[in-house]
Amino acid sequence: MNELDSILSILATEPEIAREAVLTTVVHVKGSAYRRPGARMLILADGRRVGSISGGCLEGDVCRKAWWFTEGGRPSVRVYDTSADSDAVWEFGLGCNGLVHVLFERVDQPGVTESLSFVARARAERRGVVVATVVAADGTSGVSIGARLLVDANGVRGGALAGTACEGEVLEHAHECFLRQKGFLAHLADPHDGTNYDVFVEWIGAPLDLVVFGAGHDAQPLVRFAKEFGWRVTVADGRANYATRARFPDADRVMVFDRENPLKGIGISRETAVVLMTHNYPQDAVLLRQILPGKPRYLGMLGPSSRAANLLEEVGLPTAGIDIHAPVGLDLGSDAPVSIALAIVAEIQAVVHGRDGGFLKRRSGAIHDAAVESGAAHELLNANQETAICELT
């Protein structure tokens, strides 16, 4: 289960404890940092942490001071400077060479509760949504840190910014976020009094759908790894003694398919990743005839490239627009089920994020894409905020 779903699970299963928690979110990064905007950590009053906002260098201080930073229920943004050339940086294990802006909020505040409920519903319904959150503001217009606009494909669905004078401008950026399917920091100005404010416009996409055809022993580690990413996994096989919940306890669905109509009840679309690992040539041919028209975003096939070429020629359907990977997986020297599963999951992750899966040391430029900023040049979040490095001492 990924970080966001783990946090939502705690909120759903332990509501009394969760109400006393503090939610921390990375809302902007300047320079290098281990985690990117959207990283979250839920800090529970009993000492537990769910998620993370760094590689471990910030969590201790963040947890110690989370309730202080949100005293009275008021959200706040703190800036951790991990680039300063000072003893404090090295004493506390920093040195990532960047600025990390962290939003602190009490979970029991209405705006936070509304936002998390909105995201939870979207995840359950498998819909992508945008959450736009004010993370810096000046003036007295009433725009405050933590105020949100909640937007789905049908428009505004709530938040304190709904119905306000700035809703229209924030909504424009939300629409831009839907198109990019990537979050960014927007610099805006209140149309009435010129108050400047910064909004973290966050894309929260639906979990990736992964359909694994074949329920052999080599599919088991693949499903376990995929669930660590928070993907929604369906395992399907024509053999009832293989496609069982006992063998795949982590899968979202385990199905025994009809060999003549194997996709009954299984949707294949541009949002689906498919892995064929039935080890059955005739069965793969039947499956491909039904999979290819759905144009999955990723199609991986076990076996050598010659096998895949023969199958595709036999099926005789167009493959334009389908990203076919055969042999499936990255070249990791894999020869055991667990390492093959790792290679497959790694390749899917690379494809989904538009990467080639090569060595990072050979990558030119930054490891992460630069944080995107949009709107006017007034960078309120990046200016005139005291950094939290002094608070580490």
C-alpha contacts under 8 A as a table, 3 or more apart, distances in Angstrom:
res1	aa1	res2	aa2	distance
1	M	5	D	6.23
1	M	6	S	6.08
1	M	227	K	5.48
1	M	228	E	4.84
1	M	229	F	6.30
1	M	230	G	4.66
1	M	231	W	7.97
2	N	5	D	5.53
2	N	6	S	6.05
2	N	227	K	7.55
2	N	228	E	5.76
2	N	229	F	5.28
2	N	230	G	4.51
3	E	6	S	5.12
3	E	7	I	6.31
3	E	40	R	7.28
3	E	50	V	7.19
3	E	51	G	5.11
3	E	52	S	7.92
4	L	7	I	5.19
4	L	8	L	6.26
4	L	40	R	7.24
4	L	51	G	7.60
5	D	8	L	4.99
5	D	9	S	5.96
5	D	230	G	7.24
6	S	9	S	5.01
6	S	10	I	6.37
6	S	50	V	6.92
6	S	51	G	7.62
7	I	10	I	5.26
7	I	11	L	6.40
7	I	41	M	7.86
7	I	42	L	6.55
7	I	50	V	6.15
7	I	51	G	7.28
8	L	11	L	5.07
8	L	12	A	6.21
8	L	116	L	7.38
8	L	120	A	6.54
9	S	12	A	5.09
9	S	13	T	6.01
10	I	13	T	5.23
10	I	14	E	5.46
10	I	15	P	7.31
10	I	18	A	6.89
11	L	14	E	5.60
11	L	15	P	5.15
11	L	18	A	5.44
11	L	19	R	7.92
12	A	15	P	5.85
14	E	17	I	5.63
14	E	18	A	6.00
15	P	18	A	4.91
15	P	19	R	6.04
16	E	19	R	5.50
16	E	20	E	7.37
17	I	20	E	5.72
17	I	21	A	7.02
17	I	44	L	7.00
17	I	45	A	7.17
18	A	21	A	5.07
18	A	44	L	6.50
18	A	107	V	7.06
19	R	106	R	7.92
19	R	107	V	5.61
19	R	108	D	4.93
20	E	44	L	6.79
20	E	45	A	6.13
20	E	106	R	7.29
20	E	107	V	6.77
20	E	108	D	6.67
21	A	42	L	6.71
21	A	43	I	5.49
21	A	44	L	4.53
21	A	45	A	5.83
21	A	106	R	6.15
21	A	107	V	5.63
21	A	108	D	7.64
22	V	42	L	5.93
22	V	43	I	5.21
22	V	44	L	6.72
22	V	66	A	6.53
22	V	67	W	7.04
22	V	104	F	6.75
22	V	105	E	5.52
22	V	106	R	4.52
22	V	107	V	5.61
23	L	40	R	7.17
23	L	41	M	6.06
23	L	42	L	4.64
23	L	43	I	6.33
23	L	103	L	7.99
23	L	104	F	5.95
23	L	105	E	5.24
23	L	106	R	6.18
23	L	107	V	6.16
24	T	40	R	5.60
24	T	41	M	5.26
24	T	42	L	6.29
24	T	43	I	7.79
24	T	53	I	7.71
24	T	102	V	6.40
24	T	103	L	5.43
24	T	104	F	4.67
24	T	105	E	6.43
25	T	37	P	7.54
25	T	38	G	6.10
25	T	39	A	5.72
25	T	40	R	4.46
25	T	41	M	6.60
25	T	53	I	7.01
25	T	102	V	5.47
25	T	103	L	5.10
25	T	104	F	6.82
26	V	29	V	7.57
26	V	35	R	7.83
26	V	36	R	6.77
26	V	37	P	4.78
26	V	38	G	5.44
26	V	39	A	5.34
26	V	40	R	6.48
26	V	53	I	6.40
26	V	100	V	6.90
26	V	101	H	5.80
26	V	102	V	4.55
26	V	103	L	6.33
27	V	37	P	4.80
27	V	38	G	6.13
27	V	100	V	7.97
27	V	101	H	5.74
27	V	102	V	5.89
27	V	103	L	6.53
27	V	135	V	7.47
27	V	185	L	7.93
27	V	200	F	6.04
28	H	36	R	7.47
28	H	37	P	5.27
28	H	100	V	6.23
28	H	101	H	5.15
28	H	102	V	7.45
28	H	185	L	7.04
28	H	200	F	7.58
28	H	371	A	7.19
29	V	32	S	7.44
29	V	33	A	6.99
29	V	36	R	6.62
29	V	37	P	6.55
29	V	98	G	6.99
29	V	99	L	5.61
29	V	100	V	4.78
29	V	101	H	6.20
29	V	371	A	6.45
30	K	98	G	5.53
30	K	99	L	4.97
30	K	100	V	6.67
30	K	371	A	7.04
31	G	97	N	6.34
31	G	98	G	4.19
31	G	99	L	6.29
32	S	96	C	5.82
32	S	97	N	5.36
32	S	98	G	4.57
32	S	99	L	7.57
33	A	36	R	6.94
33	A	54	S	7.38
33	A	96	C	5.53
33	A	97	N	7.02
33	A	98	G	5.76
33	A	99	L	7.57
33	A	100	V	7.13
34	Y	54	S	5.43
34	Y	55	G	5.68
34	Y	96	C	7.31
35	R	39	A	6.23
35	R	53	I	5.94
35	R	54	S	5.27
35	R	55	G	7.24
36	R	39	A	6.00
37	P	183	G	7.87
37	P	371	A	7.89
38	G	202	E	7.05
39	A	51	G	7.83
39	A	52	S	6.71
39	A	53	I	5.37
40	R	51	G	5.83
40	R	52	S	5.73
40	R	53	I	5.61
41	M	49	R	6.64
41	M	50	V	5.47
41	M	51	G	4.36
41	M	52	S	4.67
41	M	53	I	6.02
42	L	49	R	5.68
42	L	50	V	5.03
42	L	51	G	6.46
43	I	47	G	6.94
43	I	48	R	6.19
43	I	49	R	4.83
43	I	50	V	6.70
43	I	63	C	6.56
43	I	66	A	7.95
44	L	47	G	5.52
44	L	48	R	5.27
44	L	49	R	6.25
45	A	48	R	7.30
49	R	52	S	7.83
52	S	55	G	7.50
52	S	56	G	7.61
52	S	59	E	7.18
53	I	56	G	7.82
53	I	58	L	7.36
53	I	59	E	7.02
54	S	57	C	6.32
54	S	58	L	6.08
54	S	59	E	6.95
55	G	58	L	7.67
56	G	59	E	5.53
56	G	60	G	7.59
57	C	60	G	7.15
57	C	92	F	6.72
57	C	93	G	5.46
57	C	94	L	5.64
58	L	61	D	5.80
58	L	62	V	6.07
58	L	94	L	7.71
59	E	62	V	5.03
59	E	63	C	5.95
60	G	63	C	5.33
60	G	64	R	6.27
61	D	64	R	5.14
61	D	65	K	6.22
61	D	392	L	6.56
62	V	65	K	5.45
62	V	66	A	5.61
63	C	66	A	5.34
64	R	67	W	7.76
65	K	68	W	5.11
65	K	69	F	6.04
66	A	69	F	5.20
66	A	70	T	6.37
66	A	104	F	6.73
67	W	70	T	5.11
67	W	71	E	5.82
67	W	106	R	7.99
68	W	71	E	5.06
69	F	75	P	7.52
69	F	76	S	6.44
69	F	104	F	6.90
70	T	73	G	5.36
70	T	74	R	5.16
70	T	75	P	5.36
70	T	76	S	6.42
70	T	104	F	6.46
70	T	105	E	6.20
70	T	106	R	6.58
71	E	74	R	6.27
73	G	105	E	7.35
73	G	106	R	5.92
73	G	109	Q	6.77
74	R	105	E	7.10
74	R	106	R	7.66
75	P	103	L	7.11
75	P	104	F	5.48
75	P	105	E	4.64
75	P	106	R	7.05
75	P	145	I	6.48
75	P	146	G	6.14
76	S	103	L	5.80
76	S	104	F	5.32
76	S	105	E	6.95
76	S	145	I	6.80
76	S	146	G	7.86
77	V	101	H	6.50
77	V	102	V	5.39
77	V	103	L	4.39
77	V	104	F	6.12
77	V	135	V	6.69
77	V	136	A	7.69
77	V	145	I	7.99
78	R	101	H	5.74
78	R	102	V	5.29
78	R	103	L	6.58
78	R	104	F	7.76
78	R	386	E	7.85
78	R	387	T	6.68
78	R	388	A	6.01
79	V	99	L	6.54
79	V	100	V	5.60
79	V	101	H	4.46
79	V	102	V	6.27
79	V	385	Q	7.28
79	V	386	E	6.99
79	V	387	T	4.65
79	V	388	A	5.29
79	V	389	I	7.86
80	Y	99	L	5.67
80	Y	100	V	5.07
80	Y	101	H	6.39
80	Y	102	V	7.75
80	Y	387	T	5.60
80	Y	388	A	4.87
80	Y	389	I	5.67
81	D	84	A	6.26
81	D	97	N	7.77
81	D	98	G	6.16
81	D	99	L	4.64
81	D	100	V	6.53
81	D	387	T	6.13
81	D	388	A	6.86
81	D	389	I	5.83
82	T	89	V	6.21
82	T	94	L	5.37
82	T	95	G	4.96
82	T	96	C	5.48
82	T	97	N	5.17
82	T	98	G	5.24
82	T	99	L	6.09
82	T	100	V	7.72
82	T	389	I	7.72
83	S	89	V	7.54
83	S	94	L	7.94
83	S	95	G	5.64
83	S	96	C	6.32
83	S	97	N	3.73
83	S	98	G	5.13
83	S	99	L	7.06
84	A	89	V	6.55
84	A	95	G	7.72
84	A	97	N	7.46
85	D	89	V	7.05
86	S	89	V	5.58
86	S	90	W	7.10
87	D	90	W	5.43
87	D	91	E	5.94
88	A	91	E	5.00
88	A	92	F	6.24
88	A	389	I	7.18
88	A	390	C	7.87
88	A	392	L	7.31
88	A	393	T	6.90
89	V	92	F	5.65
89	V	93	G	6.46
89	V	94	L	5.09
89	V	95	G	6.12
89	V	389	I	7.30
90	W	93	G	5.05
90	W	94	L	5.61
90	W	95	G	6.49
91	E	94	L	7.64
92	F	392	L	7.48
95	G	98	G	7.96
103	L	135	V	7.17
105	E	109	Q	7.77
105	E	112	V	7.34
105	E	146	G	7.70
106	R	109	Q	5.81
106	R	112	V	7.38
107	V	112	V	5.67
107	V	113	T	6.16
108	D	112	V	6.99
108	D	113	T	6.33
109	Q	112	V	5.47
109	Q	113	T	6.24
110	P	113	T	5.12
110	P	114	E	6.00
111	G	114	E	5.16
111	G	115	S	6.15
111	G	146	G	7.51
111	G	147	A	6.97
111	G	148	R	7.28
111	G	159	G	6.61
111	G	160	A	6.94
112	V	115	S	5.13
112	V	116	L	6.18
112	V	146	G	7.97
113	T	116	L	5.30
113	T	117	S	6.11
114	E	117	S	5.22
114	E	118	F	6.13
114	E	158	G	7.99
114	E	159	G	7.29
115	S	118	F	5.07
115	S	119	V	6.27
115	S	131	V	7.64
115	S	148	R	7.85
115	S	150	L	7.08
115	S	159	G	7.26
116	L	119	V	5.11
116	L	120	A	6.04
117	S	120	A	5.01
117	S	121	R	6.21
118	F	121	R	5.33
118	F	122	A	6.32
118	F	150	L	7.57
119	V	122	A	5.04
119	V	123	R	6.16
119	V	129	V	7.44
119	V	204	I	7.85
120	A	123	R	5.15
120	A	124	A	6.22
121	R	124	A	5.09
121	R	125	E	6.12
122	A	125	E	5.06
122	A	126	R	5.80
122	A	127	R	4.99
122	A	128	G	6.68
122	A	129	V	6.94
122	A	206	A	7.53
123	R	126	R	4.91
123	R	127	R	6.20
123	R	128	G	7.72
123	R	206	A	5.95
123	R	207	P	7.31
124	A	127	R	7.91
126	R	206	A	4.98
126	R	207	P	6.95
127	R	152	D	7.95
127	R	205	G	6.79
127	R	206	A	5.19
128	G	152	D	6.98
128	G	153	A	7.72
128	G	203	W	7.34
128	G	204	I	5.68
128	G	205	G	4.06
128	G	206	A	4.94
129	V	150	L	7.73
129	V	151	V	5.97
129	V	152	D	4.66
129	V	153	A	7.01
129	V	178	F	7.64
129	V	203	W	6.18
129	V	204	I	5.40
129	V	205	G	6.33
130	V	150	L	6.27
130	V	151	V	5.19
130	V	152	D	6.26
130	V	174	A	6.19
130	V	177	C	7.10
130	V	178	F	7.05
130	V	201	V	6.83
130	V	202	E	5.49
130	V	203	W	4.80
130	V	204	I	6.03
131	V	148	R	6.81
131	V	149	L	6.01
131	V	150	L	4.94
131	V	151	V	6.33
131	V	174	A	7.79
131	V	201	V	6.02
131	V	202	E	5.26
131	V	203	W	6.81
131	V	204	I	7.60
132	A	148	R	5.37
132	A	149	L	5.13
132	A	150	L	6.57
132	A	170	V	7.33
132	A	174	A	7.00
132	A	199	V	6.14
132	A	200	F	5.55
132	A	201	V	4.24
132	A	202	E	6.02
133	T	145	I	7.56
133	T	146	G	5.74
133	T	147	A	5.71
133	T	148	R	4.44
133	T	149	L	6.71
133	T	199	V	5.23
133	T	200	F	5.16
133	T	201	V	6.47
134	V	137	A	7.37
134	V	143	V	7.65
134	V	144	S	6.64
134	V	145	I	4.95
134	V	146	G	5.29
134	V	147	A	5.40
134	V	148	R	6.36
134	V	197	Y	6.98
134	V	198	D	5.81
134	V	199	V	4.30
134	V	200	F	6.34
135	V	145	I	4.99
135	V	146	G	6.26
135	V	197	Y	7.63
135	V	198	D	5.74
135	V	199	V	5.61
135	V	200	F	6.50
135	V	381	L	7.23
136	A	144	S	7.53
136	A	145	I	5.77
136	A	197	Y	5.43
136	A	198	D	5.08
136	A	199	V	7.20
136	A	380	L	6.49
136	A	381	L	5.57
137	A	143	V	6.68
137	A	144	S	6.35
137	A	145	I	6.72
137	A	195	T	7.38
137	A	196	N	5.89
137	A	197	Y	4.10
137	A	198	D	6.40
137	A	380	L	7.23
138	D	195	T	5.96
138	D	196	N	5.79
138	D	197	Y	6.43
139	G	195	T	5.30
139	G	196	N	7.37
140	T	143	V	7.49
140	T	195	T	7.39
141	S	190	D	7.49
141	S	193	D	6.89
141	S	195	T	6.47
143	V	147	A	7.08
143	V	197	Y	7.60
144	S	147	A	5.79
147	A	159	G	6.95
147	A	160	A	5.36
147	A	161	L	6.20
148	R	159	G	4.80
148	R	160	A	5.46
148	R	161	L	5.52
148	R	162	A	7.93
149	L	156	V	7.05
149	L	157	R	7.73
149	L	158	G	6.09
149	L	159	G	4.53
149	L	160	A	6.52
149	L	161	L	5.24
149	L	162	A	5.98
149	L	167	E	7.49
149	L	170	V	7.55
149	L	171	L	7.76
150	L	156	V	5.83
150	L	157	R	5.33
150	L	158	G	5.09
150	L	159	G	5.47
151	V	154	N	7.60
151	V	155	G	5.40
151	V	156	V	4.44
151	V	157	R	5.46
151	V	158	G	7.36
151	V	171	L	7.82
151	V	174	A	7.08
152	D	155	G	5.37
152	D	156	V	6.53
152	D	157	R	6.87
153	A	178	F	7.95
156	V	162	A	7.10
156	V	171	L	7.79
158	G	161	L	7.81
158	G	162	A	5.85
159	G	162	A	5.55
160	A	164	T	7.99
161	L	164	T	5.43
161	L	166	C	7.01
161	L	167	E	5.73
162	A	167	E	5.71
163	G	167	E	6.20
164	T	167	E	5.40
165	A	168	G	7.20
165	A	190	D	7.38
165	A	191	P	7.11
165	A	192	H	7.66
166	C	169	E	5.59
166	C	170	V	6.34
166	C	190	D	6.00
166	C	191	P	6.95
167	E	170	V	5.26
167	E	171	L	5.91
168	G	171	L	5.04
168	G	172	E	6.35
169	E	172	E	5.21
169	E	173	H	6.78
169	E	188	L	7.71
170	V	173	H	5.26
170	V	174	A	6.29
170	V	199	V	7.92
171	L	174	A	4.79
171	L	175	H	6.20
172	E	175	H	5.20
172	E	176	E	6.39
173	H	176	E	4.90
173	H	177	C	6.18
173	H	186	A	7.37
173	H	201	V	7.20
174	A	177	C	4.93
174	A	178	F	6.32
174	A	201	V	6.50
175	H	178	F	5.06
175	H	179	L	6.49
176	E	179	L	5.17
176	E	180	R	6.27
177	C	180	R	5.05
177	C	181	Q	5.47
177	C	182	K	5.84
177	C	183	G	6.05
177	C	184	F	7.67
177	C	201	V	6.97
177	C	202	E	7.29
177	C	203	W	6.30
178	F	181	Q	5.03
178	F	182	K	7.55
178	F	203	W	6.99
180	R	183	G	7.84
181	Q	203	W	5.75
181	Q	205	G	7.40
182	K	202	E	6.99
182	K	203	W	5.37
183	G	200	F	7.39
183	G	201	V	5.35
183	G	202	E	4.27
183	G	203	W	5.05
183	G	372	V	7.56
184	F	200	F	6.08
184	F	201	V	5.40
184	F	202	E	6.59
184	F	371	A	6.67
184	F	372	V	4.88
184	F	373	E	5.53
184	F	374	S	7.01
185	L	198	D	6.82
185	L	199	V	5.76
185	L	200	F	4.65
185	L	201	V	6.01
185	L	371	A	7.85
185	L	372	V	6.31
185	L	373	E	4.66
185	L	374	S	6.13
186	A	198	D	5.63
186	A	199	V	5.15
186	A	200	F	6.38
186	A	201	V	6.93
186	A	373	E	5.69
186	A	374	S	4.61
186	A	375	G	5.49
186	A	376	A	7.94
187	H	196	N	7.40
187	H	197	Y	6.15
187	H	198	D	4.61
187	H	199	V	6.54
187	H	373	E	7.53
187	H	374	S	6.24
187	H	375	G	4.93
187	H	376	A	5.41
187	H	377	A	7.05
187	H	378	H	6.30
187	H	379	E	6.41
187	H	380	L	7.53
188	L	196	N	5.81
188	L	197	Y	5.39
188	L	198	D	5.98
188	L	199	V	7.52
188	L	375	G	6.29
188	L	376	A	6.38
188	L	378	H	7.97
189	A	194	G	5.46
189	A	195	T	5.37
189	A	196	N	4.33
189	A	197	Y	5.99
190	D	193	D	5.99
190	D	194	G	4.92
190	D	195	T	4.96
190	D	196	N	6.27
190	D	197	Y	7.59
191	P	194	G	5.82
191	P	195	T	7.87
192	H	195	T	7.96
196	N	378	H	7.47
196	N	380	L	7.31
197	Y	380	L	6.73
198	D	379	E	7.52
198	D	380	L	6.47
198	D	381	L	6.42
207	P	230	G	6.37
207	P	231	W	5.16
207	P	232	R	6.17
208	L	230	G	7.78
208	L	231	W	4.89
208	L	232	R	6.02
208	L	271	E	6.87
208	L	272	T	6.71
208	L	273	A	7.44
209	D	231	W	6.01
209	D	232	R	4.88
209	D	233	V	6.13
209	D	234	T	7.83
209	D	271	E	6.67
209	D	272	T	4.90
209	D	273	A	6.09
210	L	231	W	6.66
210	L	232	R	6.04
210	L	233	V	4.87
210	L	234	T	6.30
210	L	272	T	5.92
210	L	273	A	4.74
210	L	274	V	5.76
210	L	275	V	7.68
211	V	233	V	5.88
211	V	234	T	4.77
211	V	235	V	6.06
211	V	236	A	7.53
211	V	272	T	7.30
211	V	273	A	6.28
211	V	274	V	4.86
211	V	275	V	6.39
212	V	215	A	7.71
212	V	219	A	7.47
212	V	233	V	7.42
212	V	234	T	6.11
212	V	235	V	4.88
212	V	236	A	6.28
212	V	274	V	5.99
212	V	275	V	4.95
212	V	276	L	6.25
212	V	277	M	7.19
213	F	235	V	6.05
213	F	236	A	4.97
213	F	237	D	5.90
213	F	274	V	7.67
213	F	275	V	6.25
213	F	276	L	5.06
213	F	277	M	5.82
213	F	278	T	6.02
214	G	219	A	6.84
214	G	235	V	6.94
214	G	236	A	5.98
214	G	237	D	4.98
214	G	276	L	6.71
214	G	277	M	4.99
214	G	278	T	4.12
214	G	279	H	7.65
215	A	218	D	7.72
215	A	219	A	5.65
215	A	220	Q	7.39
215	A	235	V	6.52
215	A	236	A	6.60
215	A	237	D	5.67
215	A	242	Y	5.63
215	A	243	A	5.62
215	A	277	M	7.91
215	A	278	T	7.24
216	G	219	A	5.49
216	G	220	Q	7.20
216	G	242	Y	6.68
216	G	277	M	7.97
216	G	278	T	7.42
217	H	220	Q	5.51
217	H	221	P	7.94
217	H	337	P	7.47
218	D	221	P	6.48
218	D	222	L	7.14
218	D	337	P	4.70
218	D	338	V	7.25
218	D	340	I	7.93
218	D	341	A	7.28
219	A	222	L	5.12
219	A	223	V	6.28
219	A	277	M	7.50
219	A	337	P	7.74
219	A	341	A	7.41
220	Q	223	V	5.35
220	Q	224	R	6.47
220	Q	247	R	7.34
220	Q	248	F	6.46
221	P	224	R	4.98
221	P	225	F	6.15
221	P	337	P	6.98
221	P	338	V	5.57
221	P	341	A	5.92
222	L	225	F	5.30
222	L	226	A	6.09
222	L	338	V	7.38
222	L	341	A	4.51
222	L	342	L	7.02
222	L	344	I	7.55
222	L	345	V	6.97
223	V	226	A	5.06
223	V	227	K	6.19
223	V	233	V	6.86
223	V	248	F	7.47
223	V	250	D	6.94
223	V	251	A	6.43
224	R	227	K	5.35
224	R	228	E	6.59
224	R	250	D	6.38
224	R	251	A	7.88
225	F	228	E	5.19
225	F	229	F	6.91
225	F	341	A	7.49
225	F	342	L	7.22
225	F	345	V	6.96
226	A	229	F	5.31
226	A	230	G	6.73
226	A	231	W	5.72
226	A	232	R	8.00
226	A	233	V	7.26
226	A	345	V	6.53
227	K	230	G	4.82
227	K	231	W	5.38
227	K	232	R	7.08
227	K	233	V	7.18
227	K	250	D	6.87
227	K	251	A	7.44
228	E	231	W	7.57
232	R	251	A	7.58
232	R	252	D	6.13
233	V	251	A	5.32
233	V	252	D	5.34
233	V	253	R	6.61
234	T	251	A	6.16
234	T	252	D	5.91
234	T	253	R	4.68
234	T	254	V	5.90
234	T	255	M	7.55
235	V	243	A	7.17
235	V	251	A	6.89
235	V	253	R	6.20
235	V	254	V	4.80
235	V	255	M	6.16
236	A	243	A	6.48
236	A	254	V	5.90
236	A	255	M	4.67
236	A	256	V	5.72
236	A	257	F	6.26
237	D	240	A	7.34
237	D	242	Y	7.16
237	D	243	A	5.69
237	D	255	M	6.53
237	D	256	V	5.16
237	D	257	F	5.78
237	D	278	T	7.55
238	G	243	A	7.61
238	G	256	V	5.15
238	G	257	F	4.96
238	G	258	D	6.34
238	G	259	R	6.08
238	G	262	P	7.88
239	R	242	Y	5.45
239	R	243	A	6.23
239	R	256	V	6.42
240	A	243	A	5.26
240	A	244	T	6.89
240	A	256	V	5.72
241	N	244	T	6.51
242	Y	247	R	7.31
243	A	247	R	7.26
243	A	248	F	7.78
243	A	254	V	5.99
243	A	255	M	6.13
243	A	256	V	5.94
244	T	247	R	5.45
244	T	248	F	6.45
244	T	254	V	6.35
244	T	255	M	7.74
245	R	248	F	4.98
245	R	249	P	5.24
245	R	251	A	7.86
245	R	254	V	6.33
246	A	249	P	5.65
248	F	251	A	5.60
248	F	254	V	7.30
251	A	254	V	6.58
257	F	261	N	7.24
257	F	262	P	4.83
257	F	263	L	7.20
257	F	264	K	7.31
258	D	261	N	5.13
258	D	262	P	4.90
258	D	264	K	7.66
259	R	262	P	5.33
259	R	283	Q	7.48
260	E	286	V	7.45
261	N	264	K	5.92
262	P	287	L	6.68
263	L	266	I	4.97
263	L	267	G	7.14
263	L	287	L	7.64
263	L	290	Q	6.99
263	L	291	I	7.87
268	I	271	E	7.71
268	I	272	T	5.82
268	I	291	I	6.57
268	I	294	G	5.13
268	I	295	K	7.34
268	I	296	P	6.14
269	S	272	T	5.32
269	S	294	G	4.91
269	S	295	K	5.89
269	S	296	P	5.05
269	S	297	R	7.40
270	R	294	G	7.09
270	R	295	K	5.78
270	R	296	P	4.63
270	R	297	R	4.89
271	E	296	P	6.51
271	E	297	R	5.99
272	T	296	P	5.12
272	T	297	R	5.79
272	T	298	Y	6.92
273	A	296	P	5.89
273	A	297	R	5.79
273	A	298	Y	4.61
273	A	299	L	6.05
273	A	348	I	7.68
274	V	296	P	6.90
274	V	298	Y	6.06
274	V	299	L	4.84
274	V	300	G	6.20
275	V	299	L	5.86
275	V	300	G	4.62
275	V	301	M	5.89
275	V	302	L	7.89
276	L	284	D	7.14
276	L	299	L	7.74
276	L	300	G	6.17
276	L	301	M	4.85
276	L	302	L	6.30
277	M	301	M	6.55
277	M	302	L	5.56
278	T	281	Y	7.98
278	T	283	Q	7.37
278	T	284	D	6.99
279	H	302	L	7.60
280	N	283	Q	5.33
280	N	284	D	6.12
281	Y	284	D	5.12
281	Y	285	A	6.36
281	Y	311	L	7.73
282	P	285	A	5.12
282	P	286	V	6.51
283	Q	286	V	5.17
283	Q	287	L	6.20
284	D	287	L	4.94
284	D	288	L	5.97
284	D	311	L	7.73
285	A	288	L	5.20
285	A	289	R	6.41
285	A	311	L	6.10
285	A	312	L	7.91
285	A	314	E	7.57
285	A	315	V	6.31
286	V	289	R	5.45
286	V	290	Q	6.99
287	L	290	Q	5.46
287	L	291	I	6.02
288	L	291	I	4.84
288	L	292	L	5.71
288	L	312	L	7.87
288	L	315	V	7.10
289	R	292	L	6.05
289	R	293	P	7.47
289	R	315	V	6.14
289	R	317	L	7.19
290	Q	293	P	6.26
290	Q	294	G	7.48
291	I	294	G	5.57
291	I	295	K	7.12
291	I	296	P	7.54
292	L	295	K	5.35
292	L	296	P	7.29
292	L	317	L	7.17
292	L	318	P	7.59
292	L	319	T	6.76
292	L	322	I	7.79
295	K	319	T	7.85
295	K	321	G	6.89
295	K	322	I	5.52
296	P	299	L	6.43
296	P	322	I	6.27
296	P	323	D	7.71
297	R	322	I	6.23
297	R	323	D	6.19
298	Y	322	I	6.74
298	Y	323	D	5.12
298	Y	324	I	6.26
298	Y	325	H	7.59
298	Y	348	I	7.24
298	Y	351	V	7.66
299	L	322	I	7.22
299	L	323	D	6.09
299	L	324	I	4.78
299	L	325	H	6.02
300	G	324	I	5.95
300	G	325	H	4.63
300	G	326	A	5.93
300	G	327	P	7.23
300	G	328	V	4.83
300	G	329	G	7.52
300	G	344	I	7.97
301	M	308	A	7.03
301	M	324	I	7.81
301	M	325	H	6.32
301	M	326	A	5.06
301	M	327	P	5.94
301	M	328	V	5.24
302	L	326	A	6.51
302	L	327	P	5.57
302	L	328	V	5.57
303	G	307	R	6.35
303	G	308	A	7.24
303	G	326	A	6.95
303	G	327	P	5.51
303	G	328	V	7.61
304	P	307	R	5.47
304	P	308	A	6.76
304	P	326	A	6.63
304	P	327	P	5.28
305	S	308	A	5.12
305	S	309	A	6.08
305	S	326	A	5.37
305	S	327	P	5.61
306	S	309	A	5.01
306	S	310	N	6.16
307	R	310	N	5.21
307	R	311	L	6.22
308	A	311	L	5.05
308	A	312	L	6.13
308	A	326	A	6.32
308	A	327	P	7.87
309	A	312	L	5.26
309	A	313	E	6.10
310	N	313	E	5.13
310	N	314	E	6.09
311	L	314	E	5.09
311	L	315	V	6.13
312	L	315	V	5.11
312	L	316	G	6.03
312	L	317	L	7.24
313	E	316	G	5.09
313	E	317	L	7.95
319	T	322	I	5.57
325	H	328	V	5.00
325	H	329	G	7.31
326	A	329	G	7.94
328	V	344	I	6.20
329	G	340	I	7.14
329	G	343	A	4.59
329	G	344	I	3.99
329	G	345	V	7.34
329	G	346	A	7.18
329	G	347	E	5.29
329	G	348	I	7.85
330	L	343	A	4.86
330	L	344	I	6.49
330	L	346	A	6.83
330	L	347	E	5.46
330	L	357	G	7.17
331	D	334	S	7.25
331	D	343	A	6.99
332	L	339	S	7.74
332	L	343	A	6.32
334	S	339	S	5.01
334	S	340	I	5.12
334	S	343	A	7.14
335	D	339	S	6.60
335	D	340	I	6.40
336	A	339	S	5.42
336	A	340	I	5.97
337	P	340	I	5.10
337	P	341	A	6.01
338	V	341	A	5.09
338	V	342	L	6.25
339	S	342	L	4.93
339	S	343	A	6.20
340	I	343	A	5.05
340	I	344	I	6.25
341	A	344	I	5.11
341	A	345	V	6.16
342	L	345	V	5.28
342	L	346	A	5.96
343	A	346	A	5.16
343	A	347	E	6.14
344	I	347	E	5.16
344	I	348	I	6.30
345	V	348	I	5.15
345	V	349	Q	6.15
346	A	349	Q	5.11
346	A	350	A	6.19
346	A	357	G	7.54
347	E	350	A	5.06
347	E	351	V	6.16
347	E	357	G	6.66
348	I	351	V	5.11
348	I	352	V	6.09
349	Q	352	V	5.26
349	Q	353	H	6.28
350	A	353	H	5.26
350	A	354	G	5.97
350	A	355	R	4.74
350	A	356	D	6.10
350	A	357	G	5.54
351	V	354	G	5.04
351	V	355	R	5.92
351	V	356	D	7.13
352	V	355	R	7.79
358	G	362	R	7.49
358	G	363	R	7.73
359	F	362	R	5.48
359	F	363	R	6.81
360	L	363	R	5.04
360	L	367	I	7.01
363	R	366	A	7.68
363	R	367	I	7.24
366	A	369	D	6.72
366	A	370	A	7.62
376	A	379	E	7.78
379	E	382	N	5.40
379	E	383	A	6.32
380	L	383	A	5.20
380	L	384	N	7.25
381	L	384	N	7.72
381	L	385	Q	7.15
382	N	385	Q	7.09
387	T	390	C	6.83
388	A	391	E	5.09
388	A	392	L	6.87
389	I	392	L	5.37
389	I	393	T	7.61
390	C	393	T	5.97
